[in-house]
């Protein structure tokens, strides 16, 4: 009996505690709702016992300017132009529009357009129709390749492999132009004018002469002289052996004639 009375009292107290906690939660939720309505409505800054910061005005952000992409070297190729493999085919000129569209640059790949651009640049500087290995033709091919690398790196600036290939092509073109300028200045001017190349003189070479660099340079010069001396001795031995064989051959000929 005593246990049942104790159990009833415990249950009554727990129900009372639960009622009080439910009332407290409802009061807090009501307070929070009134605070949020005060924030949305405007000028009131205080809500009950809590201080509320003033409303923040979110102004519209400025529209981001789109980056204008540089003009590509392939932009001057009209889309109605036929591919390089079909320009000399007379039947491609008389076909219907659908077949012409399939054979035109509108549906061509980037490689086919680049090949056509190379042929256009080569035609500007080549000496005749069969010229494919002169300095001007090599410069034209490297120019088309360099401009293609530049357009690619402006979109993908982290592509280190193509950047290295571009720098190698630029160095190769510099050497060719430097040699062409020394050999034939008129051809050099014509090539630069036709391809739109601005030739700038390389900066003067300068280097701080440290003790390590001077010692390395002296050692390299010493090694070079020793190698040249050994090569000179070998050449002298070769000449002496050739001279001895020639004298022996002359003696045998003289003996045979007698």
C-alpha positions in Angstrom: 0.0 0.0 0.0 2.8 2.4 0.9 4.5 1.6 -2.4 1.4 2.4 -4.4 1.0 5.8 -2.6 4.6 6.6 -3.3 4.3 5.7 -7.0 1.2 8.0 -7.3 3.0 10.9 -5.8 6.0 10.4 -8.1 3.7 10.3 -11.2 1.9 13.5 -10.1 5.1 15.4 -9.7 6.5 14.2 -13.1 3.2 15.3 -14.8 3.5 18.8 -13.1 7.1 19.1 -14.3 6.2 18.2 -17.9 3.3 20.7 -17.9 5.6 23.5 -16.7 8.3 22.6 -19.3 5.6 22.6 -22.1 4.4 26.0 -21.0 8.0 27.4 -21.0 8.7 26.0 -24.5 5.5 27.6 -25.9 6.4 31.0 -24.3 9.9 30.8 -25.8 8.6 30.0 -29.3 6.1 32.8 -29.0 8.9 35.2 -28.0 11.1 34.1 -30.9 8.2 34.5 -33.4 7.6 38.0 -32.1 11.3 38.8 -32.4 11.4 37.6 -36.0 8.3 39.6 -36.8 9.9 42.7 -35.3 13.0 42.1 -37.5 10.9 41.9 -40.6 8.6 44.8 -39.7 11.4 47.3 -39.2 12.1 50.0 -36.7 11.7 48.1 -33.3 15.1 47.1 -32.0 14.3 45.5 -28.7 12.2 42.3 -28.2 11.4 41.5 -24.6 14.6 41.1 -22.6 16.7 40.5 -25.8 18.4 43.3 -27.8 18.0 42.7 -31.6 20.4 44.3 -34.2 18.9 46.5 -36.8 17.9 44.9 -40.1 20.6 44.5 -42.7 19.9 46.0 -46.2 21.1 43.6 -48.9 21.8 45.7 -51.9 22.0 44.2 -55.4 25.5 43.2 -56.5 27.0 44.6 -59.6 26.8 42.4 -62.6 30.1 40.7 -63.4 31.6 41.8 -66.7 32.1 38.9 -69.1 35.7 38.5 -70.3 36.0 39.3 -74.0 37.9 36.5 -75.7 40.6 37.6 -78.1 40.0 37.2 -81.8 41.1 33.8 -83.1 43.3 33.4 -86.1 40.7 31.0 -87.5 37.9 33.6 -87.4 38.7 35.0 -90.9 37.9 31.6 -92.4 34.4 31.7 -93.8 32.2 28.7 -92.8 31.0 28.2 -96.4 34.6 27.5 -97.5 35.3 23.9 -98.5 37.8 21.7 -96.7 41.3 21.5 -98.0 40.8 17.9 -99.3 37.8 18.9 -101.4 38.8 22.3 -102.9 40.3 20.7 -106.0 37.4 18.4 -106.6 35.1 19.8 -109.2 32.2 17.6 -108.2 32.1 19.2 -104.7 31.2 22.6 -106.3 28.1 21.2 -108.1 26.6 19.1 -105.3 23.5 20.0 -103.3 23.5 22.3 -100.3 23.5 19.5 -97.7 26.6 17.8 -99.1 28.3 21.1 -99.4 27.6 21.8 -95.8 29.1 18.5 -94.8 32.2 19.3 -96.8 32.5 22.9 -95.6 34.3 24.4 -92.6 31.0 24.7 -90.8 31.3 21.1 -89.6 35.1 20.8 -89.8 37.3 20.0 -86.8 39.8 22.4 -85.3 42.7 20.4 -86.8 41.3 20.8 -90.3 40.8 24.5 -89.9 44.3 24.9 -88.5 45.8 22.9 -91.5 43.9 25.2 -93.9 45.3 28.3 -92.1 48.8 26.9 -92.3 48.4 26.5 -96.1 47.2 30.1 -96.4 50.2 31.4 -94.5 52.6 29.2 -96.5 51.1 30.5 -99.8 52.0 34.0 -98.7 55.7 33.4 -98.3 56.7 30.4 -100.5 58.9 31.0 -103.5 56.9 28.6 -105.8 54.2 26.0 -105.6 56.7 23.2 -104.7 58.5 25.1 -102.0 57.9 23.3 -98.7 61.3 23.6 -96.9 62.5 27.2 -97.2 63.1 29.4 -94.2 60.0 31.4 -94.9 57.8 28.3 -95.1 59.2 27.0 -91.8 58.5 30.4 -90.1 54.9 30.4 -91.4 54.3 26.9 -90.0 55.8 27.9 -86.7 53.7 31.1 -86.6 50.4 29.3 -87.1 51.4 26.8 -84.4 52.5 29.5 -81.9 49.2 31.4 -82.4 47.2 28.2 -81.8 49.2 27.6 -78.6 48.5 31.2 -77.4 44.8 30.9 -77.9 44.8 27.6 -76.1 46.8 28.9 -73.1 44.5 31.9 -72.7 41.7 29.5 -71.9 43.8 26.9 -70.1 46.6 28.8 -68.4 47.7 25.9 -66.3 48.6 23.7 -69.2 52.4 23.6 -68.7 53.1 21.0 -71.4 51.7 23.2 -74.2 53.3 26.2 -72.7 56.7 24.5 -73.0 56.0 23.5 -76.6 55.0 27.1 -77.4 58.3 28.5 -75.9 60.3 25.9 -77.9 58.5 26.9 -81.1 59.1 30.6 -80.3 62.9 30.0 -79.8 63.0 28.0 -83.1 61.3 30.8 -85.0 63.7 33.4 -83.4 66.7 31.4 -84.6 65.3 31.1 -88.1 64.5 34.8 -88.4 67.9 35.8 -87.0 69.6 33.7 -89.7 67.3 34.9 -92.4 68.0 38.5 -91.4 71.7 38.0 -91.8 71.5 36.1 -95.1 68.7 37.9 -97.0 67.3 41.0 -95.5 64.7 41.6 -98.2 63.2 38.1 -97.7 63.3 38.7 -93.9 61.3 42.0 -94.3 58.8 40.3 -96.7 58.2 37.3 -94.4 57.7 39.6 -91.3 55.3 41.8 -93.3 53.2 39.0 -94.8 52.9 37.1 -91.5 52.4 40.1 -89.2 55.5 39.4 -87.1 57.2 42.2 -85.1 60.9 41.3 -84.8 62.5 42.6 -81.6 66.2 42.4 -80.9 67.1 40.1 -78.0 68.5 41.7 -74.9 72.3 41.8 -74.4 73.6 38.8 -72.4 74.8 39.7 -69.0 75.8 37.5 -66.1 77.3 38.1 -62.7 80.9 36.6 -62.8 81.2 34.6 -59.6 84.3 32.6 -58.6 82.5 29.4 -59.2 81.5 30.4 -62.7 85.0 31.7 -63.6 86.5 28.4 -62.3 84.0 26.4 -64.3 84.7 28.4 -67.4 88.5 28.0 -67.1 88.0 24.2 -66.6 85.8 24.0 -69.7 88.4 25.9 -71.8 91.2 23.7 -70.6 89.2 20.5 -71.5 88.3 22.0 -74.9 92.0 22.7 -75.6 93.0 19.2 -74.6 90.4 17.7 -76.8 91.5 19.9 -79.7 95.2 18.8 -79.1 94.2 15.1 -79.2 92.2 15.6 -82.4 95.2 17.4 -84.0 97.5 14.5 -83.1 95.1 12.0 -84.6 94.8 14.1 -87.8 98.7 14.2 -88.0 98.9 10.4 -87.6 96.3 9.9 -90.3 98.2 12.2 -92.6 101.4 10.4 -92.0 99.8 7.0 -92.5 98.3 8.2 -95.8 101.6 9.6 -96.9 103.4 6.4 -96.1 100.9 4.3 -98.0 101.1 6.7 -101.0 104.9 6.4 -101.1 104.8 2.6 -100.9 102.2 2.6 -103.7 104.5 4.8 -105.8 107.5 2.5 -105.2 105.5 -0.6 -106.2 104.4 1.2 -109.4 108.0 2.2 -110.2 109.2 -1.4 -109.7 106.4 -2.8 -111.9 107.2 -0.3 -114.7 110.9 -1.3 -114.6 
